[in-house]
Amino acid sequence: MLRGIVIPTDWNRVNAVFQVFCEIGDIDPDAARWDDDGRDNADHTTNRQYLRQLWDEALEDEPDPSSIRRPTIADDPWASESPSPGFSDEPPF
């Protein structure tokens, strides 16, 4: 979800991550959102409402098949490759 590989279909997951990021950034999720150019928005959309709009749009968009890729070991810094049957650098004891 954070890497943009999948779009969660459950709003509760999106909202939970959003709330954590708001807490880390000391941002009120229900405060009126400022436009990208730094001005207050005219319709007084909150940060949470804006994220919900973006999430809804992302779910409605048809995916471009050429942009879909499967995650690999290189995508996950904590992943480990399966052990090879050959020589190991680990001592036998």
C-alpha positions in Angstrom: 0.0 0.0 0.0 2.7 2.5 0.9 4.8 1.7 -2.2 1.8 2.2 -4.5 1.8 -1.4 -5.7 -1.8 -2.1 -4.4 -4.8 0.0 -3.5 -6.5 -1.3 -0.4 -10.2 -1.9 -0.8 -10.9 -1.4 2.9 -11.3 2.2 4.0 -10.5 1.3 7.6 -7.0 0.3 6.6 -6.4 3.5 4.7 -7.8 5.6 7.5 -5.7 3.8 10.1 -2.5 4.5 8.2 -3.6 8.1 7.5 -4.3 8.7 11.3 -0.8 7.4 12.2 0.8 9.7 9.6 -1.2 12.7 10.8 -0.1 12.0 14.4 3.5 11.7 13.3 3.2 15.0 11.4 1.2 16.7 14.1 -1.7 17.4 11.7 -5.3 17.3 12.6 -7.0 14.9 10.2 -10.3 16.7 10.5 -9.0 20.2 10.0 -9.8 22.1 6.8 -7.3 21.2 4.2 -5.0 23.8 2.6 -4.7 23.7 -1.2 -1.5 22.5 -2.8 -0.5 26.1 -3.4 -0.8 27.0 0.3 -4.2 28.7 0.3 -7.2 27.7 2.3 -9.7 25.7 0.2 -13.0 27.4 -0.5 -15.2 24.3 0.1 -13.6 23.6 3.5 -12.8 20.0 2.7 -11.0 18.3 5.6 -7.7 16.4 5.2 -9.6 13.1 5.8 -12.3 14.0 3.3 -9.7 14.8 0.7 -7.9 11.5 1.2 -11.3 9.7 0.9 -11.9 11.5 -2.4 -8.5 10.5 -3.7 -9.0 6.9 -2.5 -12.4 6.7 -4.1 -11.0 7.9 -7.4 -8.1 5.5 -7.3 -10.6 2.6 -6.8 -12.7 3.7 -9.7 -9.8 4.1 -12.2 -9.2 1.3 -14.6 -5.7 0.0 -14.1 -3.2 0.2 -16.9 -2.1 -3.4 -17.5 1.4 -2.2 -18.6 1.9 -0.5 -15.2 1.1 -3.5 -13.1 4.1 -5.3 -11.8 4.7 -8.0 -9.3 6.8 -7.2 -6.2 10.2 -8.9 -6.1 12.7 -9.6 -3.4 14.5 -6.4 -4.3 11.3 -4.4 -3.4 11.3 -5.6 0.2 14.4 -4.7 2.2 13.5 -7.2 4.9 13.0 -10.1 2.5 15.5 -12.9 2.3 16.1 -15.1 -0.6 15.6 -18.8 -0.2 18.7 -20.6 0.9 20.8 -22.1 -1.9 21.8 -25.7 -1.7 25.5 -24.8 -2.4 28.2 -23.3 -0.3 27.3 -21.2 2.8 29.3 -18.5 4.5 27.9 -19.6 7.9 30.2 -21.8 10.0 29.0 -25.4 10.6 28.9 -25.0 14.4 
